[in-house]
């Protein structure tokens, strides 16, 4: 085997030196262990030098004479070292990957195997409150870029041996470590197997974030069947319902599958407040979603083609305003939308020091001046502003909503309310056709399930009732996969 | 046709059929009820519901014997007849719907373009499969209940029993004529014959709910037409739309655009069901290959029929004639299943 560890230490050293030529972070320390020449290798910045010095180098240097025959490496493992995480490895390619993952490698003269130690010690950001999922009452810690820290955050909340973290890898060049997280006995075996297979089949050169992988797990269509969260409590809640989480090294977002449409409207706060208020907020979000998706399209459709629907006073008001602006209502609303999206993107990407300038220029200069100059009518501006604000009540759906509202705007402008109706039906077809890992995307609304709808969709039942019966995603109406116990 | 895997429940199928069969309600007029007496119209609706239940019996009995509707021999080319029948019936309906849009609603944009978009949308649904169309129909059913309930509920406040003519003032001929006309619009029968083998679960309750609900919807519309519009209904080509224009919620005086908008959802579901039937028939001929062709081909045919019905008056008279429509419905919805059932019985008797 060309890549097998050689019994000759010099050959092994030459192999690694060649592999890491011109890599100044490669560290190679020659030493003698009980009279046997050895080499310890690691990559600077990925390992804890203190741990290496105290737990590996010191015991090795102080080791008594090693036996000349028999399992020398086994003797070192058992009698000399104190490392918690250590194992043997024979393949040099694997050793390279382990070195780049923060392991230290020890090669001994005359041994056709190497010892590897988990001595990772790179700097990482501590848990902070997630910026994209702010909660009123929920926990304030969020995931970090280290997937090991993220695993610990989940484990601290789910103290059960049924919680599994399966190691996987993605990216031919990046070798990004992943962890498949689920509750054994709760998650469907079919779903776990499908996620495992799709991730294994993912052909990527580099996997630098969770978003790289979600495409391999997701369906085609406007709405995603893969969710992302930065909150450990959300992951724990989801895996308790039979879902599977994918932790990706280097990203604070964890993927959740299967992720249904109704989950876009659920937040951790819903389960921490009283049920009647949670139900009220839930309906407010449904309404906000419809406002955000359809208001601009319906506004343009009604103003341009069906003004008779409006109360007379409002109809006259719109007609007066429109008479004073140079553009018809459709191009005017399109222009406002374009400006809003540009300002939003600029606000998102601009350096923080310039953020306030973008707000002033956008909100005051463009908004105020465009109206006072008579370029756009205040009612159109109000419709666009209301749409934008409503969209932020369901931030997970912002991306599809941005495209949908533009489509409905065009349909409404060209074909009136009927165009919006046909577009809505197409959207319904897309939603109804979608399945996420065998579970219908629109379940339990369609196919309809009275119990799950009353439990956590139309309302949020009290914890007394919620805790009486375990709800698993694979038990929802229309779901194909089975739980492990039922098989 | 070959046996299909079960992918929806009978409740879902009958919800889809309900939505599809409710679609012509917006086009109800004196011509489609056989006269202007709403009470006789309601009686016709009741008789049609009863007759419709009887006509579904062969399909129900056939499923007990075999999940397949037709297989070889003289039945091998039946799928083509089903496709042609569906294109004819749905195209004729859509053509009339386009006439309604052009002549009555009279929008300031092209009704033909809107209908073309509707058919494309329905084709997209049919391509996504029966399960998708059935689930979608569940949501549209909810919109239909809310939209129709709102409009009919508001107009019910304007109901004046004095507007209703005396019952049977003109004999009971309208009841029979109306029953015949309503029967000729029972387009759910061929769809049921083709798709029923793909649904699982008991049929009795969904079927009774379907027939009862549909009869109640039509009866309510007829009653409101007579009670709110009175003799004025007889002067309108599409009086249901005239009824919707009466809707008034405080300062919002006209909700007819919204009502027609809701009906667009219903019509799209109906056309999607028709194209799904075509796809199922195509698959029984050629297997899983060419699903796109089995949907887009009939969709193109449907648009052609729509164009002919809406633009060429003599063709409209022929394609919308109730006699031939009733004949094809009876043949595809009850005759073919009955023939198949008879053959199975004979085969059973002759078996040793």
Interface residues (C-beta under 8 A of the other chain):
Chain A: X302 X305 X306 X308 X309 X310 X311 X312 X313 X414 X415 X416 X417 X418 X419 X420 X421 X422 X423 X424 X425 X426 X428 X429 X430 X432 X433 X440 X442 X445 X446 X447 X448 X478
Chain B: X9 X12 X107 X108 X109 X113 X114 X117 X118 X121 X122 X124 X125 X128 X129 X131 X132 X133 X135 X136 X138 X139 X140 X250 X251 X252 X253 X254 X255 X256 X257 X258 X260 X261 X262 X264 X265 X268 X269 X272
